[in-house]
Amino acid sequence: MATNILNSIDLRNLGALLQQARKKMGMTQADAAKVIDAARTTVVAIEKGERRLKANELIKLARAYGRSVSDFVGHSTPVSEPFPVQFRAAYQRNEQDEAQISPVIQRFEELCRNYLELEQIMDAPISRNYPQEYDVNNMPIEAAAESMAIAERQRLGLGDSPIPMLRDILEQSVGIRVFYLNMPGTYSEIYSYDEQLGGCMAINLNHYEERRRWSMAHGYLHFLAHRQKPVIDFVDLKGQYKRVPESERLAEAFAKYFLMPTSGLLSRFNDMYRTHGKFTPTNLFTLAYYYGVSIEALVYRLEDIELLPSGTWDRLRDRGLKVKKVQQELGLQEINQQADQLPIHYQHLAIEALDQGLITEGRFADFLGVDRLEARRIAESLREHSSGMLAEFADLDLRQVENIGR
């Protein structure tokens, strides 16, 4: 490795990459210091970008971290501001909570930075279709939530229909990075934003799909109205809120209006009522499936607009309603799961970078968070998927394509 590479490289950038690699290996700064036979303060200075490495030091650290030297000097990786994730002040967490969620936050940060790095490697920045931040000061919560939901549906061309692929809409039509991560059951979603990374969300992979969709809509409100205030959302099962913060009440209200717009819901409810002369339990389950929301969320929404009597959900719950059992009896399959932890675009950027020789197989595995054997399997699957899409496109009759939309 030519010494002049280290003389010209961005030290802060290199230090950040070394720190990420060290943490991923579970090594302390003291451990790293032993590798290069230096004091811990030397490693501190290196990771801060205040001390230039020698070539042999970088080789030793790369080997200790299970990386190649090219992973650190092969390209210029963007360095962003400190990752802005924080708990809401209203949530009084303890040390156990901190220990459970901290690795998730670290993984979330790593993935967001990886996404940015892949975009730079491939010169393919994510397209941002961001609206101006909505001003909701001095507006009633329900009115503000519904007006934003209507405005965003119009802006994104969604009309008043259900949104079957919400994750794709947020990623492709807005430009928000959405990851599905394993989290403790009490956490639903992490939202973060900075100018370089843009809007980022992590959704609890362990929740059922209806809950994930609600969490995404909830997080989208934070992006729309509280963009600069990153938060970690949790399921308040222990009554930790004595008074739910206004920002959370707004997010919950937005989710119901965004996922179940009033105009479309009224129309479909009335169609069902006219057909059967009443609104039946089967209609309830069918409508919830149609909108991709839980039975509970739909019942509360219908109660809000006085299409069902107040207290309907409480009565259904008290009678021991078995939602999954009824869904099976009605032949309603589970809502399509979008269980990929990593966005499809992220995966395709990684495989393209690998196939073009811009990253090593080891780095490709790191981007996917798997070992090399699994990385090879995923790479083959991604290549087959891309080839299939190209073949399908090649078979299209262009005359048919020209007629689409006429």
Salt bridges, closest charged atoms under 4 A:
GLU47 OE2 - ARG22 NE 2.63
GLU57 OE1 - ARG51 NH1 2.55
GLU98 OE1 - ARG93 NE 2.66
GLU109 OE2 - ARG113 NH2 2.91
GLU110 OE2 - LYS24 NZ 3.72
GLU110 OE1 - ARG107 NH1 3.06
GLU117 OE2 - HIS75 NE2 3.42
GLU117 OE1 - ARG363 NH2 2.88
GLU119 OE2 - ARG177 NH1 2.51
GLU142 OE1 - LYS256 NZ 3.23
GLU152 OE1 - ARG155 NH2 2.99
GLU171 OE2 - ARG167 NE 3.31
GLU189 OE1 - HIS218 ND1 3.47
GLU209 OE1 - ARG212 NH1 2.86
ASP233 OD1 - ARG88 NH1 2.05
ASP233 OD2 - HIS218 ND1 3.35
ASP233 OD2 - HIS222 NE2 3.37
GLU248 OE2 - ARG88 NH1 3.31
GLU248 OE1 - HIS218 NE2 2.93
GLU248 OE2 - HIS222 NE2 3.29
GLU252 OE2 - HIS218 NE2 3.40
ASP271 OD1 - ARG274 NH2 2.39
ASP304 OD2 - LYS256 NZ 2.72
ASP314 OD1 - ARG317 NH2 3.00
ASP318 OD1 - ARG317 NE 3.92
ASP355 OD1 - ARG383 NH2 2.71
GLU361 OE1 - ARG372 NH1 3.84
GLU361 OE2 - ARG376 NE 2.88
ASP366 OD1 - LYS24 NZ 3.71
ASP366 OD2 - ARG67 NE 2.82
ASP366 OD2 - ARG363 NH1 3.94
GLU374 OE2 - ARG377 NH2 2.69
GLU380 OE1 - ARG383 NH1 3.93
ASP397 OD2 - ARG399 NH2 3.28
